[in-house]
Amino acid sequence: MNFKQKHFRKVPKKVTAKINSFKSDTILVSIETTLSKESLAKFRSSSLLNTSQYKTNELEDFSFLPPATVGTYSRRNIEGRSITLRNKPKVQKSWTIEGPNFGDYSKGTHTVVHSKLVFPKKTEFPKNILLSFKNIKRVDNNFRCKVLIDVPLNRTDSTFNQDLLFFINLLQENLHEIDVISTNTNENVDTVDVDWELLPVGTSDIKKIISSKVKPSFQNEKDTQDRIDFFADNSFHVKSYINGKNSFKRYFGMILTNQYVILEDFHYGNALYIFKKDWETFSQKSRLDLIHLDDTSIERVIHNKNWKNRVNDILKS
């Protein structure tokens, strides 16, 4: 299905009508499309554009995480977002900054605490949805393939319309085409479970593990090294380190002795997340549960100049 607009405010009637015609409650957002060699290379790897792989009749399946620069939904997919709840009563918020003594930084600094009433915020955790390219076959000078989001949606779920709208917008932003197919959860789906590897305190080469997750273009930036040092700081009361795998392989985190969980996507590095819930509860969430994760008990900390103070304030609250 082709539509002119880049985004949808609601699910198109054509999509809804097709879903209503399905006997199965389980669907996938999926399209069959034809891409030029140049278009396919944008999703796979531009370095492969002129290699012999593109001269074959079939290519291997691959998955692609849309970059945040593509559009609103691609950005939310990677970065998540914070939503101000203006329909809720205001709450007291406090934060600290370092100010100069007697207006002169050469005389040292002191901590200043500011407080004010603000609307509460709800944080949506990044969904990290991948676009899966499958059955890639050459047709003349182009390639025919299936592009799908391999997370099944069930229309009996309370979040079905919300998830469907997000998925079709993500596909529309990147492929300019949308469609849905009926399927059983065990058919045509390569489901990848979230996998978290726990590393004990004292594990060697923590900095090396984190560095492997950093986007190559960010490797030598001062801010990146500062964040790596922050996670490797021995002053934290760390119970275990968390090494993300599979769909969350870019993440590294810490479980603190107070059961708070701190996670950061070191590939993009725009924010870290603090979960004020115990690790056991968090780790038992399914892939779809994590996609829906939006909660006032999650704090999103943007990496501005006071981000470390903000983290310390949250951990003390």
N, C-alpha and C positions, 0 to 999 in steps of 0.2 A: 504494500500500500504506500503510495506516494502522496505527501502533503507539502504544501508550499511553506508553511510556518516552520520555524526552528524548534519551537517548544509548544507543548499543549497544556492548557490550564485544566482540562478535564479529558478523560479518555474519549477518543473519537467514537462517534456512533457506529461507524463501520466495524471497529474493533469489538465494541460491545455486542453488536449483532452476531458477529462470528463466534464469539465466546458463548453466547446463548444457544448457538446451534450445536455446541459440543455435548456429547453424552457424558464425557469424563469431566470431573471437577478440577483436574490438574492440567495446567497449561504451561507452555514455555513461550517467552518472547523470542521469536526467531524469524529470520528472513532467508530467502534464497535470492542471491544477487549476483550480478556480473560486475567484475572490477577490472580495470586496466592494470597492466603491470606496474605502472607508476602509482596508482591508487593503492594497490595491495602492498607495495613497498613501504608506504607511509605507516601501515599498521604492523608490518613485520620487521623489516630492517632495511633502511636505504642502502646499506653497504652490500646487500645481496642483490641489488637491482640489476647489476650486469653480470652476475655469476651464472654458471651453468645450471643452477637449480631452477632458474626461471625458463629454461629451455625444455624442461621435462614436461610430460603430460599431466603429472600429478605432483602436488606439494604436500609436505607433512602438515598435520593439524598444528595450530598454535593458538595461544591466548594473548590478549592485548589489554593492558590497563590504559584507558584513555587519559591523556595528560590534562591537568587542570585548566590549561589555556584554551581548550576546545570550547568550553562554555559553562553555563551555570551548573548543570547537572554533573558534568565531568568533574568540576571543582568540588562540589559537595560530595561526590563519590570518593574523592581522595582526602579532602580536608575536613569533612563533616561541617557542622555549623552550629552557632548558638542562636537560640530563639528567645527573644525577650517576651515574657509572659505578662502583658499589660493588663490582663483580666484578673491578675492575682494581686493581693495586698503587697505593698512594698516591704522589704526586709532591710535590716541593718547590714551594711557592708563596710568592712574595714580593710585598709591596705597600708603598707609602709613604704616610705621612700627615704633615701639618704640625702640629707641637706647639709650645706656648708656651715661650719661654725662661724658665727658673726659675719655671715655673708662672704666668707673667704675660704675656698677649698684648701688653700695652703695651710690653714689652721686646723685641718681635720674635718670630719663629718660626724653627724649624729642622726639617729633614726627618728623619723617623724611619723606618727600614726594619724591617718585621716579616716573619718567615718562619715557615712551619709546613708539616707534611705534610698533604695533603688528597687526597681521591679526585679523579681527573680528571673533567672534564665534557665532554659532547658537546653542541654547539649545533645546534638545528634552525633553519634560516633561515625567515622568514615565507613562507608559500606564496602569499599574495595571490590566492586563488581568488575569482573573480567568479561570481555567480549571474546567468545571462542569461535575461531575460524576452522571449519571442518569440510571434508569432502571437496578439497580444492582441486579443480580439474581445468586444464587448458581447453578453451573453446576459441579457435582461431588465434587471434593475438591477445585475447583477454582470458580471464580466469573466472569460472563459475564456482560458487561456494555457498555454504550455509554459514550464517553468522547468528549466533545465539547467546543468550545469557543463561548459563547452565544452572540456574537456581529455579526449581519448579515452584509455581504459585498455585495455591488451592483456593478456589473461589468461595469456599466455606469459611476461610480465615477472616478474622475481623480486619486485618490490615491488607486484604487483597487489593482493593481499589487504590490504596496509597502506594503499595509496592508496584502494581501494574503501571501506574502513572509515572513513577520514577524510572522504571525499566524502559518504557517506550520512549521517554524523553532522552534517556541516555543513548539509546540506539539511533533516534532521530538526529541528535546532535552530531553523531559520528558517521553515520551511514546515509542519512537523509532518506530513510525508508524504514517502515515498521510492519510487523505482522505478528500473529500468534498462531501456535499450533496446539492441538490437543495431544496429551501424552499421559502415560502412567509414570509414576515417580521412578520406576525401575527401567524405563525405556528411554534410550537415546540421551541419557544424561550421565556425564562424567562428574559426579558429585565429589568435591574435594572438601573433606572435613577440616575444620580449624584445628591446627596442631600446635600446641605450646610445649616447648622443651624447657624444663626447669633445670637451671644450673646452680649448684650449691655455692654459698659464699666461700671465697677462697679459690674459685676457678681461675686458672691462669689465663692470660691473654684476653681479658674482658674487653679492653680497648680494641684489640684486633678483631674480635667478633663484631663489635659495634661498627668499626670502620668498614667492614665488608658490606654493610647495609647502606652505606652513604653513597649517594649519587656521585659518580666520578667527577663531575664538574664542581661539586661542593667539597671535595676531599681536602683541599688546601686552604679553605676559608677559615678565618679566625673564629667566627661564630660556631662553625661546625666542631672545631677542636674544643671549644668551650663547652659545648653540649656533651661531647664524649667524656670530657673530664668530669662533668657534673654527675654523670651516671656511674663513673668509676670512683667517685669520691667515697672514701672509707668512713666518712663521718655519718653516713646514713645508717640507720638501724635496719639493715637488709636481712630478710629471712631467706630469700632466694632470688636469683635473677631469672628473667623470662626471655627466652629466645623464640621469636615467632617463626613459624614455618608455613609452607604451602601458601595459601592466599594472604597470610599475614607475615610473610618472610621478611618484610622490610622493618618489622617492629622489634624493639628491644625494650625491656622493662624491668621493674623491681617489685617484689612483694615485700612490704615493710612489716616489721614485727607487730604494728598496730592493725595489720591486715589490709591497709590501703594498697592499691595497685597503681603504679605509675607506668604509663606506656608512651612510647614515642616512635613515630614513623621517621626513621633516620634518612630515608631516601629523599623525602621532600622537606622534612625538617621545619615546618612552619609553626607547629604547636605540639604540646604534649598533653596527655590526658591523665587525670587522677580520678580513680574510681574509689568511692568511699564505701565499698562493699568488700566482703571477704573474697579471697581468691577462689575458694571452692565454689561459691555461687557463680562467679564470673566464668571460670573455666568450664563449667558444665553447660554453658549456653551453646546451642547449636549454631551452625553457620547462619541460618535464617534469623535466629534470635539476635545475633550480633548485628545483622543488617538492620534490625528494628531498634537497636539500642539507642534510646533517647531518654534521658533521665535527669532530674534535678540533682541527683547524687553524683553526677559526673561533672567534673570541672575541666574546662578547656583553657589552657594557658598559652597565649600567643607569645612568641619569642621576641618581645620588645626589650628595652634596656632594663626594665624592672622585673623580668620574668622570674628570676630566682627568688626575689623577695615575695612575689605572688605565690610561688610554690611553698615557701616556708610558712606563709600565712595560712594557706589551706591546710597544711599538715598539722598546724597547731590548733586549728579550729575544732 
